[in-house]
Amino acid sequence: MTIAVVSAMHEELAAVLALMPDERRQLAGGREFWRGHLHGHEVIAVLSRIGKVAAATTATALIERFAVREIVFTGVAGGLRPGVNVGDVVVADSFLQHDLDASPIFPKYEVPLYGTSRFESDVTLTQRLAAAAARALPGVPVHRGLVISGDRFVSTTAEARALQAALPDALAVEMEGAAIAQVCRDYGVPFAAVRTVSDRADDAAHGDFTKFVQDVASAHSAAIVAEFLRATS
Ligand code: SAH
């Protein structure tokens, strides 16, 4: 059964694709799914594109069309909690949509009719991914905890502070994870996500974002995915 590797941006996935010797392109839902092998596993690598809807569509296609057995996301995020610095790695234990607010009918952040605002990642898969990250990137801090998602590139100090005040346990902010977590919960498919911190979601976030993703984050993603698959039986 196939393991899916998902990223939001081309730069994030390019280094992973470069590791696959035999990938073949298959189109579905307007996306390119790259099927091949890595460390003896059947793998599908795919660009979700940026944002929650794009991520949810991708996850649904992976499950319905390709019957993947687990989904791993690799990419970048903005660090929020003090001490979550550029270059660090964040592995999500749970996800929340910080831009979802159906109050007063439902509590702020709660996903209507799910009775919760937080979606857990799969415990075993997450443990394996965090261990792979630690082995692949010795000396790089690996943080575990809440990752928040929304359809906004958070790039002002004011917004980063407001998110920190509202959700003090949030380690990092990105734009896809909580959407995939919700789809995976609906289908009962294990999901785990690892992100390299590309910025601090502040006024400087735009600065060298693209260069960082190309130079550092893509190498992180490839190293982590390779080690994760090497250690997977
Ligand atoms: N300025 C960039 C924006 C890309 S969107 C560009 O034009 O290419 C940012 C992507 O990286 C999303 O996939 C998101 O998941 C992640 N990300 C990194 N830092 C983020 C931040 N500060 N806020 C939200 N998403 C962030």
Boltz pocket constraint, residues with backbone or C-beta under 6 A from the ligand:
constraints:
  - pocket:
      binder: B
      contacts: [[A, 8], [A, 9], [A, 49], [A, 50], [A, 51], [A, 75], [A, 76], [A, 77], [A, 78], [A, 79], [A, 150], [A, 152], [A, 153], [A, 154], [A, 155], [A, 173], [A, 174], [A, 175], [A, 176], [A, 198], [A, 199], [A, 200], [A, 201], [A, 202], [A, 205], [A, 206], [A, 209], [A, 210]]
      max_distance: 6.0
